[in-house]
Amino acid sequence: MKLEEEIKQAKFRDPFAKAAVNISYTHFWLQDQLRQLLKVHHISLQQFNVLRIDLGVVVFFYITLSH
């Protein structure tokens, strides 16, 4: 689906405005996907961030690949 359809906006002022909205939209979409994945393990985003810092990227790949 196009960004315009997803956020229900017909036109953007310029390509830079569209890029900024796209980056923000993608950020929140990815955050929501991660939140849903972590919910199964009863872990919040904040807890995951601490684990990620303490244990490194291995935790992320373990959780991702285990589903």
Secondary structure, 3 states (H helix, E strand, C coil): CCHHHHHCCCCCCCHHHHHHHHHHHHHHHHHHHHHHHHHCCCCCHHHHHHHHHHHCCHHHHHHHHCC
